[in-house]
Amino acid sequence: MSKKNILLITSDQQCWDTIGALNSIIKTPNLDRLFKHGIAADRAYTVNPVCTPTRCSLLTGHYPSRHGCYTIGTNLPKDYPTIPEELNKAGYSTALLGKAHFQSCLAEDSFEAEPAIFNDEYFKNWQGPYYGFQKAKLIIGHTDQNMSRGMHYGHWLNEQGVESDKYFGNNAYEYFGTWELPEKYHPSRWVADETIQTVDETLAEGKPFFIWSSFQDPHNPCVVPEPWASMYDPDEMPLYDLTPGEWKDKPPFYESLMTGKGLDVSMGEKHWYCIGDSVNLKMDESKRRKIMALYYGMISLMDHHIGRILDKLEQENLLDETLIVFTSDHGDYMGNHGIWWKGLPSYDDAQKVPFLARIPGCETPGSINSSLMSVVDLGRTFLEFAEIPIPPGIQGKSQLNSFKNSHVSSREWVQVEFRPSESDFMQKTFVHKDYKAVFYNPDEYGELYNMKNDPHQLHNLWNDNTYAGIKNEMMHKMIQAEMEKDGELLIRTAPA
């Protein structure tokens, strides 16, 4: 039996460049430990700029257009095939510790929503299985929101005697400040504790493990306990802003969103285009810098507890037989282009993710891989690392060679899907070489950017006749990519 362990560590809504490998301001000494012995990627993309679709793609190895969870508020079918199921069959011990979000957090009849998440007796006794994970210890929500004190984390708070109503109950999406919750009760501490305990359990079992340590931070509301709340000087924080007129050559909904007029595309009542209502025009510089300082503090606190997990693996001599990947479900605009949080439009701020991989036998430790990667690749990569046959339908590319050598590219394109409502409105982003093209349904407008010369996507080349050939090439490559996404085929059993 393989002794190759797999540890997937994810954050929630983290800017792609907020790791020490790519950012001289942020303090992430433990993520830097991964980088020192592995690689960082600076062109890694999500498959969808909101939570549930991407998390279900991490779970299944399928794009949202296949698994069906196209936006927040959808539910992955309970019998849908998953990566941990395949690992279970091969003798792995599997565990999900932290945030799942495979089901709606909005519907009253959902397992991951109120009131079910507050059934303390249930979570006292239930620990899985859940979507192929043999063990599940769960949390939902973000920081001090009311729903965050539910599920297994909420039960643990009750066991500790914490009066959770003193620290939770804020449902203001844009709130920020110092969190009075003692750090020893912070959810990042809890996720790390559960991970360390699960490592001990798998060692006792004598099995290789696949553990997904799923942290909630740094998703807003941006609150964090001391000393992390004061770790960063707001005056030293990067300040992002809107470039005047940058939306003028873009699809019309850009200006509608950025000027606070709402979305000018009909999406019906059930929509989730999901950007912050506060554009920079409503937020003074002091507020923006303070939010960024707290956001960085949230990441550094999370990094501290990731370090505790790495310490455990080192103590047990497991680092050299464990593939460790750190990434996030999607990015965060954090005020760039005048936008906050996630979702529409199509900037890299929301579509790219931080990405680190530490693989045994890395040939180029401490280097940056600038080739294209996608989070949908992780399912296939994990199975190949574990030497497990790839089941039919798995999408994505194996990134094992790119993890081992930062000079290796394992894919030519990435695609980001977004369908924020039950209407016909769809957005698909396609990145190939130096260009990004954005396609829409049912509208005929689009976007085209030279990402090498215009990394902030200020100049839309869609209607520039000089780039007509590039646009046609991107359309052709996009069609080929859709064909590639079919993945492995079933074996043909009929006579030849």
C-alpha positions in Angstrom: 0.0 0.0 0.0 1.2 3.5 -0.8 2.5 5.5 2.1 2.1 8.8 0.2 0.1 11.2 2.3 -1.8 14.2 0.9 -2.6 17.4 2.9 -4.7 20.0 1.2 -4.8 23.3 3.1 -7.3 25.9 1.9 -8.2 29.5 2.9 -11.3 31.3 2.0 -11.4 34.3 -0.3 -7.6 35.1 -0.3 -5.9 37.5 -2.7 -3.5 35.5 -4.9 -0.4 37.5 -3.9 -0.9 37.6 -0.1 1.8 35.0 0.6 5.4 35.8 1.5 6.7 34.2 -1.7 5.1 36.9 -3.7 4.7 39.8 -1.2 7.3 41.5 0.9 4.8 43.1 3.3 2.8 40.1 4.5 4.2 37.9 7.2 3.6 34.2 6.4 6.6 32.4 7.8 5.0 29.0 7.7 3.7 29.2 4.2 7.2 30.4 3.4 8.4 27.0 4.9 6.4 25.3 2.2 7.9 27.6 -0.5 11.4 27.0 0.8 11.0 23.2 0.0 8.5 23.5 -2.8 7.2 25.9 -5.4 4.8 28.8 -5.6 2.6 29.5 -8.6 1.7 33.0 -9.7 -0.7 32.1 -12.5 -3.0 29.7 -10.6 -6.8 30.2 -11.2 -10.0 29.2 -9.6 -12.8 27.6 -11.6 -15.4 30.0 -10.3 -15.1 33.2 -8.3 -17.4 32.2 -5.5 -17.3 29.5 -2.8 -19.6 26.5 -3.4 -18.8 25.8 -7.1 -15.0 25.8 -6.5 -15.1 23.8 -3.3 -17.2 21.2 -5.2 -14.6 21.2 -7.9 -11.8 20.6 -5.4 -13.9 17.7 -4.0 -14.8 16.1 -7.3 -12.2 17.0 -9.9 -15.0 18.3 -12.1 -15.8 21.8 -13.4 -19.0 23.5 -12.1 -20.6 23.0 -15.5 -20.4 19.2 -14.9 -21.0 18.8 -11.1 -23.9 21.3 -11.4 -23.1 23.6 -8.4 -22.9 26.8 -10.5 -23.3 29.3 -7.7 -23.8 29.8 -4.0 -27.1 28.4 -2.8 -26.8 25.1 -4.8 -26.3 21.6 -3.3 -24.0 18.9 -4.6 -25.9 15.6 -4.9 -25.1 13.4 -1.9 -24.2 10.5 -4.2 -21.9 12.5 -6.5 -18.6 10.7 -7.1 -15.7 12.4 -5.2 -11.9 12.2 -5.0 -11.9 11.0 -1.3 -14.0 8.1 -2.3 -11.3 7.0 -4.8 -8.7 7.4 -2.1 -10.8 5.4 0.4 -10.9 2.5 -2.1 -7.1 2.5 -2.2 -6.8 2.3 1.6 -6.5 5.9 2.5 -7.8 7.5 5.7 -9.8 10.6 4.6 -10.9 13.6 6.7 -12.3 17.1 6.1 -11.7 19.5 8.9 -13.2 23.0 8.7 -15.4 24.6 6.1 -17.1 22.4 3.5 -19.8 24.5 1.8 -20.9 21.7 -0.5 -24.5 22.5 0.3 -26.4 25.8 0.5 -25.8 27.9 3.5 -28.9 29.9 2.6 -31.8 27.4 2.5 -33.6 26.5 5.8 -33.7 22.8 4.9 -30.0 22.6 4.2 -27.6 20.6 6.4 -25.1 23.5 6.1 -27.5 26.2 7.0 -29.6 27.4 10.0 -31.3 25.9 11.9 -29.6 22.5 11.3 -26.1 23.9 12.1 -27.2 24.7 15.7 -28.2 21.1 16.5 -25.5 20.7 19.2 -26.5 17.2 20.2 -26.3 16.0 16.5 -22.8 17.4 16.0 -21.7 16.0 19.3 -22.4 12.5 18.0 -21.9 12.7 14.2 -18.5 12.9 12.5 -19.2 11.7 9.0 -19.1 10.2 6.5 -19.6 13.2 4.3 -19.2 13.2 0.5 -16.6 10.4 0.7 -14.7 11.7 3.7 -14.7 9.1 6.4 -14.3 11.8 9.0 -15.8 15.3 9.0 -15.6 18.0 11.6 -17.3 21.1 10.1 -17.8 24.8 10.4 -19.7 27.2 8.2 -19.8 31.0 7.9 -17.1 33.6 8.3 -15.4 35.1 11.4 -18.0 36.6 13.8 -21.1 35.9 11.8 -23.9 34.2 13.7 -23.7 31.0 11.7 -20.0 30.6 12.5 -20.8 29.4 16.0 -22.5 26.3 14.7 -21.7 22.7 13.6 -18.7 20.9 15.2 -16.9 24.2 16.0 -19.9 25.4 17.8 -20.1 22.2 19.8 -16.4 22.6 20.7 -17.1 26.2 21.9 -19.9 25.0 24.1 -17.5 22.3 25.6 -15.0 25.1 26.4 -17.7 27.0 28.2 -17.5 29.9 25.8 -20.5 32.3 25.8 -20.6 32.4 22.0 -23.3 35.1 21.9 -20.7 37.5 23.3 -18.5 37.0 20.2 -20.7 36.0 17.4 -23.9 37.4 15.8 -22.6 40.0 13.5 -24.1 39.6 10.1 -22.8 42.9 8.6 -20.8 41.7 5.6 -18.7 44.9 5.5 -18.0 45.1 9.2 -14.3 45.3 10.3 -12.4 45.7 13.5 -10.7 43.9 16.4 -12.4 40.7 17.5 -12.7 40.3 21.2 -12.8 36.5 20.9 -9.7 35.1 22.8 -7.3 33.7 20.2 -7.3 30.3 21.9 -10.9 29.9 20.8 -10.4 31.2 17.2 -11.7 28.8 14.4 -8.2 28.7 12.8 -6.9 27.3 16.1 -9.7 24.7 16.1 -9.0 23.6 12.5 -5.3 23.1 13.3 -6.1 21.2 16.5 -8.5 18.9 14.7 -5.9 18.3 11.9 -3.1 17.5 14.4 -5.5 15.0 16.2 -6.4 13.4 12.9 -2.8 12.9 12.0 -2.4 11.0 15.3 -5.4 8.9 14.5 -4.2 7.9 11.0 -0.7 7.0 12.4 -2.4 4.7 14.9 -4.4 3.1 12.0 -1.2 2.7 9.9 -2.8 4.1 6.8 -1.8 6.9 4.5 -4.0 10.0 4.8 -5.8 12.5 2.7 -6.6 15.4 5.0 -8.3 18.6 3.8 -7.7 21.4 6.4 -10.2 24.1 5.4 -9.7 27.4 7.1 -12.4 30.2 7.0 -10.1 33.2 6.9 -9.5 35.8 5.5 -13.1 36.1 4.2 -14.9 39.2 5.4 -16.2 40.5 7.8 -12.5 41.4 8.5 -12.2 40.9 12.2 -9.3 39.3 14.1 -8.1 39.1 17.7 -5.1 40.8 19.1 -2.1 40.8 18.6 -3.0 40.1 15.0 -5.3 43.1 14.7 -2.4 45.4 15.4 0.3 43.5 13.5 0.2 45.7 10.5 0.4 49.5 10.2 -2.5 50.7 8.0 -0.2 53.4 6.7 2.1 50.8 5.2 -0.7 48.8 3.5 -1.0 48.7 -0.3 -3.9 50.9 -1.4 -5.8 49.8 -4.4 -8.2 52.0 -6.4 -10.3 52.6 -9.4 -8.6 53.9 -12.5 -10.9 56.7 -13.8 -12.8 55.5 -16.9 -11.4 52.0 -16.9 -14.9 50.5 -17.5 -15.7 52.6 -20.6 -14.7 50.0 -23.2 -16.0 47.1 -21.1 -19.5 45.4 -21.1 -22.1 47.9 -19.8 -22.7 46.1 -16.5 -19.2 47.2 -15.4 -20.3 50.8 -15.1 -23.6 49.9 -13.6 -21.8 48.0 -10.8 -19.0 50.4 -10.2 -21.2 53.4 -10.0 -23.5 51.7 -7.5 -26.5 51.5 -9.8 -26.8 47.8 -9.5 -26.6 45.2 -12.3 -28.1 46.1 -15.7 -28.5 42.4 -16.7 -31.8 40.7 -15.9 -31.1 37.8 -13.5 -34.4 37.3 -11.8 -34.8 37.2 -8.1 -32.3 34.4 -7.2 -29.0 35.9 -8.2 -25.6 36.1 -6.7 -23.3 38.3 -8.7 -21.6 38.9 -5.3 -19.5 42.0 -5.2 -19.5 44.4 -2.2 -22.0 47.1 -2.3 -19.4 49.5 -1.1 -17.1 50.7 -4.0 -14.1 52.9 -3.2 -16.2 55.9 -4.0 -17.9 55.3 -0.6 -14.8 54.4 1.4 -12.2 56.9 2.4 -8.5 56.0 2.3 -8.2 55.5 6.0 -11.0 52.9 6.0 -9.5 51.0 3.1 -6.1 50.8 4.7 -7.5 49.6 8.0 -9.5 46.9 6.3 -6.3 45.7 4.5 -4.3 45.7 7.7 -6.9 43.5 9.4 -7.1 41.3 6.3 -3.3 40.8 6.4 -3.6 40.1 10.2 -6.2 37.4 9.5 -3.8 35.7 7.1 -0.9 35.8 9.5 -3.0 34.3 12.3 -4.0 31.5 9.9 -0.4 31.0 8.9 0.6 30.7 12.6 -1.7 27.7 13.0 -0.7 26.2 9.7 2.7 26.2 11.2 1.5 24.1 14.0 0.3 21.5 11.5 3.7 21.5 9.7 5.4 21.2 13.1 3.4 18.0 13.7 4.3 16.5 10.4 7.9 17.3 11.0 7.8 15.8 14.5 6.4 12.6 13.0 8.9 12.5 10.1 6.0 12.7 7.6 7.1 15.8 5.6 9.2 13.7 3.1 6.3 11.4 2.3 3.5 14.0 2.1 2.3 16.1 -0.8 1.2 19.5 0.7 -0.8 22.0 -1.3 -2.0 25.4 -0.1 -4.5 27.4 -2.1 -7.9 29.2 -1.8 -11.3 28.9 -3.3 -11.1 32.3 -5.0 -9.5 35.7 -4.7 -10.7 39.0 -3.3 -10.7 42.4 -5.0 -9.9 44.3 -1.8 -10.7 47.6 -3.3 -8.8 47.2 -6.6 -10.8 48.6 -9.5 -13.1 50.1 -6.9 -14.6 46.7 -6.1 -14.7 44.6 -2.9 -14.9 40.9 -2.2 -15.7 38.5 -5.2 -17.8 37.5 -8.2 -18.3 39.7 -11.3 -16.5 41.2 -13.2 -13.6 39.3 -14.7 -10.4 40.7 -13.1 -7.6 38.5 -11.9 -8.1 39.8 -8.4 -11.1 37.4 -7.9 -10.1 34.7 -10.5 -6.5 34.0 -9.4 -5.7 32.2 -6.1 -2.6 31.9 -3.9 -0.9 28.6 -4.6 2.0 26.6 -3.0 3.0 23.0 -3.4 5.6 21.0 -1.4 6.2 17.6 -3.0 8.7 15.0 -2.0 11.7 15.2 -4.4 11.1 18.8 -5.6 13.9 19.6 -8.0 13.5 23.4 -7.8 12.7 24.3 -4.2 12.1 28.0 -3.4 11.1 28.9 -7.0 8.1 30.3 -8.7 6.3 28.4 -11.5 4.7 31.0 -13.8 2.8 28.4 -15.9 -1.0 28.2 -15.9 -2.6 26.1 -13.2 -6.2 25.5 -12.1 -7.7 24.3 -8.9 -9.6 21.7 -10.9 -6.2 20.0 -11.5 -5.9 19.0 -7.9 -8.2 15.9 -8.0 -6.3 14.3 -10.9 -2.9 15.3 -9.3 -3.8 13.8 -6.0 -4.9 10.5 -7.5 -1.7 10.3 -9.7 0.5 11.0 -6.7 -1.3 8.2 -4.8 -0.8 5.9 -7.9 -4.5 5.4 -8.3 -6.1 4.9 -11.7 -8.0 7.9 -13.0 -11.7 7.2 -13.1 -13.7 8.2 -16.2 -14.8 11.8 -16.3 -12.1 13.3 -14.1 -11.2 16.7 -15.5 -8.1 18.9 -15.1 -4.5 18.1 -15.8 -2.0 16.5 -13.5 0.4 19.1 -12.1 2.9 16.6 -10.5 5.7 17.5 -12.9 5.0 21.3 -12.4 5.2 20.8 -8.6 8.5 19.0 -9.0 10.1 21.5 -11.4 9.0 25.1 -11.6 10.2 25.3 -15.2 7.6 22.7 -16.3 4.2 23.7 -17.7 1.4 21.1 -17.5 -1.4 22.9 -19.3 -1.9 25.5 -22.1 -5.1 27.2 -20.9 -7.4 27.8 -17.9 -11.1 28.4 -17.8 -13.1 30.2 -15.2 -16.9 29.6 -15.2 -19.5 31.9 -13.6 -23.2 31.6 -13.7 -24.5 33.8 -10.9 -28.2 33.1 -11.2 -30.9 30.9 -12.6 -31.2 33.1 -15.7 -29.4 32.6 -19.0 -26.6 35.0 -18.1 -23.3 33.2 -18.1 -19.7 34.3 -18.1 -16.7 32.2 -19.2 -13.2 33.4 -18.9 -10.5 31.8 -21.0 -6.8 32.4 -20.5 -4.3 31.1 -23.1 -0.6 32.2 -23.3 -0.6 36.0 -22.7 -4.2 36.7 -23.4 -7.5 36.5 -21.5 -10.8 36.4 -23.3 -14.2 36.7 -21.6 -17.4 35.4 -23.3 -21.0 36.0 -22.3 -24.4 34.5 -22.9 -26.8 35.6 -24.2 -25.1 39.0 -24.9 -22.7 39.5 -27.8 -20.3 41.8 -26.0 -17.0 40.4 -24.7 -13.6 41.2 -23.3 -10.0 40.6 -24.6 -6.8 41.6 -22.7 -3.1 41.2 -23.3 -2.2 40.2 -19.8 1.5 40.6 -20.3 1.2 44.3 -21.4 -2.0 45.1 -19.4 -2.1 42.9 -16.3 -4.7 45.1 -14.6 -7.1 44.7 -17.5 -7.6 48.4 -18.2 -7.8 48.2 -22.0 -10.4 45.9 -23.5 -9.3 44.9 -27.0 -12.5 43.0 -28.0 -13.6 45.6 -30.6 -10.1 46.5 -31.7 -9.7 45.3 -35.3 -5.9 45.1 -34.8 -6.6 42.1 -32.5 -9.2 40.4 -34.6 -6.9 37.5 -35.4 -6.1 37.0 -31.7 -9.8 37.1 -30.8 -10.6 34.4 -33.5 -7.7 32.3 -32.2 -9.0 32.5 -28.6 -12.5 31.5 -29.7 -11.0 28.5 -31.5 -8.9 27.5 -28.5 -11.9 27.9 -26.2 -13.9 25.5 -28.3 -11.0 23.0 -28.2 -10.8 23.4 -24.4 -14.5 22.6 -24.1 -13.8 19.4 -25.9 -10.8 18.6 -23.7 -13.0 19.0 -20.6 -14.7 15.7 -21.4 -11.9 14.0 -19.5 -11.2 10.2 -19.5 -13.6 8.1 -21.4 -15.3 4.8 -20.5 -13.7 1.7 -22.0 -15.5 0.7 -25.2 -16.8 -2.9 -24.8 -18.7 -3.3 -28.1 -17.0 -5.3 -30.9 -14.5 -3.2 -32.8 
